[in-house]
Amino acid sequence: MKGTNLGEFEEIVMLTIASLSQQAYSVTICDEIERITGRSVKLGVVHSVLNRLESKGMIGSHLGDPTAERGGRRKRFFEVSNTGKAALIAAKSQRDQLWNSIPDVVFNGLK
């Protein structure tokens, strides 16, 4: 799949969007990445990646309803597109092939 290679952080963002399902907006994406990876994530960096992934057609977005706690502002929710799903499946397949090709003695049965 030419042109659908994902960087590590792009893959993490897309997997996070998929795992959050209907609640994937920038703040929850940051919080979940930090919770799972232990990495501190800046909101601006996530916004940049979300914009890039959307321009590549890997994700889509829509605006939710205005909320009082946000002063009437609406949240932008994200979802993985079919192109993005195919890219994630390809990335997983490549990783699985690499993991499966490692001899057991390398990790002494720990993998």
Secondary structure, 3 states (H helix, E strand, C coil): CCCCCCCHHHHHHHHHHHHHHHHCEHHHHHHHHHHHHCCCCCHHHHHHHHHHHHHCCCEEEEEEEECHHHCCCEEEEEEECHHHHHHHHHHHHHHHHHHHHCCHHHHCCCC
